[in-house]
């Protein structure tokens, strides 16, 4: 008889219930702004409080308290802080938790091979003041979600959003 033990999935970054406080981002560097700029793995069980992101760039901006851009899952995370971002020549994705959360597909992928990333048991609170030359995506939790499952999560946010040439997409989550 063969015994198979299932091991629960371990996140790539496990905050183990710790809190990161008072970090400040004031330069746009490569346009990926947050505790993590761009993440391809999963993040779990971390709280980020009293953060400030205040940056202006002529490039595309992804900004979030936890991550600017992510293609992994976020579970049991909370953020509280303030984001002020401006792109003088491009598009902005900004959310208190993450600016852009996505699960990508390939042209050869079958439906059974696709596994969606998730944002689960997470929370965002704070303010967003954002401006873009082109499109602006802003949300209390996520700026833009693409092929993402969002469950048992919420946000409390005050959002001010403007775009010079095209559209603003803003929402509570």
C-alpha positions in Angstrom: 0.0 0.0 0.0 1.4 3.3 -1.0 0.7 6.3 1.3 0.5 9.6 -0.5 0.7 12.7 1.7 -0.6 15.9 0.3 1.5 18.9 1.3 -0.3 22.2 1.3 1.0 24.8 -1.1 3.7 27.0 0.4 3.8 30.7 -0.7 7.0 32.0 -2.3 6.9 34.8 0.4 5.3 33.9 3.7 5.2 37.0 6.0 4.4 34.7 9.0 2.1 37.3 10.4 4.8 40.0 10.5 4.1 43.7 9.8 6.2 46.0 7.7 5.6 49.7 8.7 6.5 53.1 7.5 8.2 52.4 4.1 8.4 55.3 1.7 8.8 55.3 -2.1 9.5 58.7 -3.7 11.1 57.8 -7.0 9.6 55.9 -9.9 12.7 53.9 -10.9 11.4 51.4 -13.4 7.7 52.2 -12.8 7.0 49.2 -10.4 6.3 50.7 -7.0 5.5 48.9 -3.7 7.0 46.8 -1.0 7.6 44.4 -4.0 7.8 46.0 -7.4 6.9 43.1 -9.6 6.2 39.5 -8.2 5.7 36.3 -10.1 5.2 34.1 -7.0 2.6 33.9 -4.2 2.6 36.2 -1.1 0.9 35.3 2.1 0.3 36.5 5.7 1.9 39.9 5.8 0.6 43.3 6.9 2.0 46.6 5.5 1.0 49.7 7.4 1.6 53.4 7.3 3.3 53.3 3.9 3.7 56.2 1.5 4.2 56.0 -2.3 4.6 59.5 -3.9 6.2 59.4 -7.3 6.0 61.1 -10.7 7.2 59.5 -13.9 7.0 59.9 -17.7 6.7 56.1 -17.9 4.0 53.5 -17.3 3.4 53.1 -13.5 2.3 50.1 -11.5 1.8 51.0 -7.8 0.5 49.2 -4.8 1.3 48.9 -1.1 2.1 45.3 -1.3 3.1 44.9 -5.0 3.1 47.1 -8.1 2.5 44.1 -10.4 1.8 40.5 -9.6 1.1 37.2 -11.4 0.9 35.2 -8.2 -1.7 34.8 -5.5 -2.1 37.0 -2.5 -3.6 35.4 0.7 -4.2 36.8 4.1 -2.5 40.2 3.5 -3.5 43.7 4.7 -2.3 47.1 3.7 -2.9 50.6 5.0 -1.3 53.7 3.5 -1.4 56.5 0.9 -0.4 56.5 -2.7 0.1 59.6 -4.9 1.3 58.8 -8.4 1.5 60.8 -11.7 2.5 59.6 -15.2 3.1 62.6 -17.5 3.2 60.5 -20.6 1.7 57.1 -20.1 -0.8 54.8 -18.2 -1.2 54.2 -14.5 -2.3 51.1 -12.6 -2.8 51.8 -8.9 -4.4 49.9 -6.0 -3.8 49.9 -2.3 -2.9 46.1 -2.3 -1.6 45.8 -5.9 -1.6 48.0 -9.0 -2.1 45.1 -11.5 -2.9 41.5 -10.6 -3.0 39.0 -13.5 -3.1 35.3 -14.5 -1.8 35.0 -18.0 -2.5 32.3 -20.6 -0.6 31.2 -23.6 -1.8 30.4 -27.1 -1.2 26.7 -26.6 -2.7 26.4 -23.1 -5.8 24.3 -22.7 -8.6 25.2 -20.3 -7.6 22.3 -17.9 -4.0 23.7 -17.7 -5.1 27.2 -16.7 -4.9 28.0 -13.0 -6.1 31.4 -11.9 -4.2 33.4 -9.3 -6.2 34.6 -6.3 -6.6 37.5 -4.0 -8.1 35.9 -0.8 -8.7 37.1 2.8 -7.0 40.4 2.1 -7.7 44.0 2.9 -6.7 47.5 1.7 -7.3 50.9 3.4 -6.0 54.4 2.6 -6.0 57.0 0.0 -5.1 57.1 -3.7 -4.5 60.3 -5.7 -3.5 59.4 -9.2 -3.2 61.1 -12.6 -2.3 59.6 -16.0 -1.6 61.0 -19.5 -3.5 58.0 -21.1 -5.5 55.4 -19.2 -5.9 55.2 -15.4 -6.9 52.1 -13.5 -7.5 52.7 -9.8 -9.0 50.6 -7.0 -9.1 50.3 -3.3 -7.8 46.7 -3.5 -6.5 46.3 -7.1 -6.0 48.8 -9.9 -6.7 46.2 -12.5 -7.5 42.5 -12.2 -7.0 40.1 -15.2 -8.2 36.4 -14.9 -8.1 36.7 -11.1 -10.3 35.2 -8.4 -11.1 37.7 -5.6 -12.7 36.2 -2.5 -13.3 37.3 1.1 -11.5 40.6 0.6 -12.4 44.2 1.0 -11.2 47.8 0.9 -11.9 51.2 2.4 -10.4 53.9 0.2 -10.7 57.5 -0.9 -9.8 57.7 -4.6 -9.1 60.8 -6.7 -8.3 59.8 -10.3 -7.8 61.8 -13.6 -6.6 60.9 -17.1 -5.7 63.6 -19.7 -6.4 61.8 -23.0 -8.5 58.7 -22.5 -10.4 57.0 -19.7 -10.4 56.5 -15.9 -11.5 53.1 -14.6 -12.0 53.4 -10.8 -13.7 51.2 -8.3 -13.8 50.3 -4.6 -12.2 46.9 -5.2 
